[in-house]
Structures are given as structure tokens and as C-alpha cells.
Amino acid sequence: MRYLGIDFGSKRVGVAISDETNSFAFPLKVIENSTDIVEDIVVLCKENRVSEVVVGESRDFSQKNNKIMEEIIPFVEKLKEKIGLPVRMHPEFLTSQEAERLQGKNEMHDASAAALILKSFLDLKNNKN
């Protein structure tokens, strides 16, 4: 069983993948956000034998949905319709900034943010707080 992690952005979508033991999360790729994004994610899931998808749930400092959540919610609903796999949301906070701080801003920092989201989910699932 492998998990796919997603850091959804209005311009780019970062994608990460877990290892087979669900102990680690690795940046996989960054996809330009387009009308084909759901289909792109479905293909990635098939190619990587993914069993479940984890999408970052973005909130502001008061823990209220922020502006990007207006795009994430319909994305998640479309993904659930098309993918035939469980799709979960997992809280994320400033993961893009953390990824940039850790590695600098580069073409893969959105995928690294997705890996941070996925790793947080896996740690919670595996009770590694």
C-alpha cells in the first residue's frame, strides 16, 4: 500500500509518494495546475500503485479555511469521483514555506511541501507524534 500526498496550489500542484512501508514520504513531481489536473493525478496513482490519496487542508492562522481552500474542496470532490480510491484531507500549515526554508526555492519545493504533508499524515497514522 502506498500513499500519494498533494500540496494543491492554484498554479502548481506538488506531489509526493510514500514508500511501501508507509514510513517515508518522498517528493515525486510538480504538475502545472490545469483543467487536466484530476486526470494527471489519476494517472500518477495508477503508475505508482497508490491505494490512498492525502490532500493538504489549508487553513489560516485562526484555523479557518483560507482562500485556496475554495479551490481545494472542489478539486477533492472531483478527485473522489474519478479516482476510485480513498481521498483524505490532512491539516497543513505553512508547508511550502517550510520546504523552501529547508531546501531553498527551486522547481521541486512544491513536491517537498507535499512530502511534508504526507509525512505528517503517516506519522499520525503510525502514532509517531
C-alpha positions as CSV (number, residue, x, y, z in Angstrom):
1,M,0.0,0.0,0.0
2,R,1.3,3.4,-1.0
3,Y,0.0,6.9,-0.3
4,L,0.1,9.9,-2.6
5,G,0.4,13.3,-1.0
6,I,-0.8,16.5,-2.6
7,D,0.1,20.1,-1.9
8,F,-2.6,21.9,-4.0
9,G,-1.8,25.4,-5.4
10,S,-3.6,27.5,-7.9
11,K,-0.6,27.5,-10.3
12,R,1.3,24.3,-9.3
13,V,0.4,21.1,-7.5
14,G,3.2,19.3,-5.6
15,V,3.0,15.5,-5.4
16,A,4.8,13.1,-3.1
17,I,4.7,9.4,-2.6
18,S,5.2,7.1,0.4
19,D,7.5,4.1,0.5
20,E,5.9,0.6,0.6
21,T,6.2,0.5,4.5
22,N,4.5,3.9,4.8
23,S,7.4,5.2,6.9
24,F,8.8,7.8,4.5
25,A,7.4,10.4,2.1
26,F,9.4,11.4,-1.0
27,P,8.8,14.4,-3.3
28,L,7.7,12.9,-6.7
29,K,6.9,15.8,-9.0
30,V,5.3,19.2,-9.6
31,I,2.4,19.4,-12.0
32,E,1.1,22.7,-13.5
33,N,-2.4,23.1,-12.3
34,S,-4.7,22.9,-15.3
35,T,-8.1,21.6,-16.3
36,D,-6.4,18.2,-16.6
37,I,-5.1,18.1,-13.0
38,V,-7.5,15.4,-11.8
39,E,-6.7,13.1,-14.7
40,D,-3.0,13.7,-14.2
41,I,-3.3,12.6,-10.5
42,V,-5.4,9.5,-11.5
43,V,-2.6,8.5,-13.9
44,L,0.1,9.0,-11.3
45,C,-1.9,6.9,-8.8
46,K,-2.1,4.0,-11.4
47,E,1.6,4.3,-12.4
48,N,2.7,4.2,-8.7
49,R,0.2,1.6,-7.4
50,V,-1.3,4.1,-4.9
51,S,-4.0,2.9,-2.5
52,E,-4.9,6.2,-0.9
53,V,-4.5,10.0,-1.5
54,V,-3.8,12.6,1.1
55,V,-4.5,16.3,0.2
56,G,-3.3,19.2,2.3
57,E,-6.1,21.0,4.1
58,S,-5.1,24.7,4.1
59,R,-6.2,27.0,6.9
60,D,-5.2,30.4,8.1
61,F,-3.7,31.4,11.5
62,S,-7.2,31.3,13.1
63,Q,-7.7,27.8,11.7
64,K,-10.4,28.9,9.3
65,N,-10.4,27.9,5.6
66,N,-8.1,30.2,3.7
67,K,-8.6,31.4,0.1
68,I,-7.0,28.3,-1.6
69,M,-9.5,26.0,0.2
70,E,-12.1,27.4,-2.2
71,E,-10.2,25.6,-4.9
72,I,-9.1,22.6,-2.9
73,I,-12.6,21.5,-1.9
74,P,-14.0,21.1,-5.5
75,F,-10.7,19.5,-6.5
76,V,-11.0,16.9,-3.8
77,E,-14.7,16.2,-4.8
78,K,-13.7,15.7,-8.4
79,L,-10.8,13.5,-7.4
80,K,-13.1,11.3,-5.3
81,E,-15.5,10.9,-8.2
82,K,-12.8,9.9,-10.7
83,I,-10.2,8.0,-8.8
84,G,-11.9,5.1,-7.1
85,L,-9.6,5.4,-4.1
86,P,-10.0,6.9,-0.6
87,V,-9.1,10.6,-0.6
88,R,-8.4,12.2,2.8
89,M,-7.6,15.7,3.8
90,H,-4.9,16.3,6.3
91,P,-4.2,19.7,8.0
92,E,-1.2,21.5,6.7
93,F,0.2,24.8,7.8
94,L,3.0,26.7,6.0
95,T,4.4,23.6,4.4
96,S,5.5,25.5,1.3
97,Q,7.4,27.9,3.4
98,E,9.0,25.1,5.4
99,A,10.0,23.3,2.3
100,E,11.6,26.4,0.9
101,R,13.4,27.0,4.2
102,L,14.8,23.5,4.2
103,Q,16.0,23.4,0.6
104,G,15.7,26.8,-0.9
105,K,13.2,27.8,-3.6
106,N,13.5,25.5,-6.6
107,E,11.4,23.7,-9.1
108,M,10.7,20.9,-6.6
109,H,9.8,22.8,-3.5
110,D,6.0,22.2,-4.0
111,A,6.7,18.5,-4.2
112,S,8.7,18.8,-1.0
113,A,5.8,20.6,0.6
114,A,3.6,17.6,-0.4
115,A,6.1,15.3,1.2
116,L,5.9,17.2,4.5
117,I,2.1,16.9,4.4
118,L,2.3,13.2,3.6
119,K,4.9,12.6,6.3
120,S,2.8,14.3,8.9
121,F,-0.2,12.1,7.9
122,L,1.9,8.9,8.0
123,D,3.4,9.8,11.4
124,L,-0.1,10.4,12.8
125,K,-1.3,7.2,11.3
126,N,1.7,5.3,12.6
127,N,1.4,7.0,16.0
128,K,4.8,8.7,15.7
129,N,3.9,12.1,17.1
